[in-house]
Amino acid sequence: MEPLTRKEEEVLRILFKLEKAFVKEIIEAMPGKKPAYTTVSTVVRNLKDKGYVAIEDFGSTHRYYPAIPKEQFFGKDLKRVVSDFFDDSHKALVSHFAKNKKLSREDLEDILRMIDEQE
């Protein structure tokens, strides 16, 4: 799939939260200064063209929803972070959070349990 712009990512994240939405509802869910309707409409159409969003037609208006699972989208981001910042090492990623006290011993034990359950 084609990479997304920051604005496309923002809109897709909102659609994951809302599940289904009209452009007006997407705009309402956006933080801060609201962009023009036509701007968001263009972004959503670009997401559709790239295969990230699907449409339900209601006469002359459209309701949009994600065409891919949320896990697929966020997994792509995680792969990029691991690749760009941790030399493709998931161990380095976890180690980073452990060293910076972002993960407790209990968190690490939970992760180990999840790994054991997958085997």
N, C-alpha and C positions, 0 to 999 in steps of 0.2 A: 504494500500500500504506500501511496505517496506520503511524504512527511507533511506535517501540518504547521501552519503559522501559529504564532502565539494566540492570536484572536480566534482562530479555528479551534485550538486546544481549549481555550476558555469556554467557548460555546458548547463544545462537545462535553466538557466536564459538567456544565449546567444541565445539558440534556440527560446525562447519566443520573443526576440528582432528581430531575423532574420526571424522568422516564418518557413522557410524551409532552410536547408543548407546541403551541403556536408561537410565531415570532414575537408577538406582543408579550407573551409569558416569559420567553427567554430574556427579553429586554428588562422586564420587571425584576428578574432574578439576578441581574448583573449588578455588581457593587459599584458604588461611586457614580460618576457622571454617566448618564445613559447615552449610548450611541444612537444615531438615526436609525429608524426602522429599515430603510433601504440598505444601510450598511450591514445590519445583522441578517437581513434577508439574503444578501449576496454571500455572506459567510456561510450560511446554512446551505445554500445551493452549491457552494464549493465543496462543502463536506459531503453532500449527496453525490456530487460528481466523482469525488475521491473514494466513495464507497463506505464512508463512516456513518452516514445517516440515511434513513429511509423516510418515505412520505406516506401519509394517509390523506387522501383527497376528500374535501368537504366542499363540493361545488367549486367556487373560485378561490377558496382558501385552503391552506395545507397545514397539517399537523405533522411535526417531525419527531422522530425517535431514533435512538442509536441502532445502527445496523450490525454492530459488532458487540461482543460481550465486553463489559467493563474490564474484566481481567485481562483480556487480550490487549486493550489499549494501555492500561497501566503497566502491564508486563513489559511492553515495548519501552516505556519510560525507564523502568528499572534496569532493563538490559543496557540501555544507553548509559545510565549512571554508572553501572558496574564496569562497563567497557571504558568509558571516558575518564573516570576518576579512581578506579580501583584495579586497573590492569586486568580486567576480565576475571577478577577473583572475588567470589562471593565470601570467601573466608576473610579477605581484607575488608570488605564492607562490614561484616558482623564485628570484626575486630575493632574497626573504627568506632562503632557505636559503643562497644564494651569499654574501650579505653576512655571515651569521653563521657562515661557514666550515663549514657542514654539507655542502656540495657542493664537491668538488674540481674542478679544470679537467677532469680525466679524466671525472668524472661528467657534467659539462656536455657534453663532447664525445660521450659515449655517448648522452645525451638527443638531441643534434642528429642523430646517426646514426639513432636510432629514428624521428625525425620524417622524415628523408630517405627511409627505407625505406617509410613509410606513403604517401608521395606517389606 
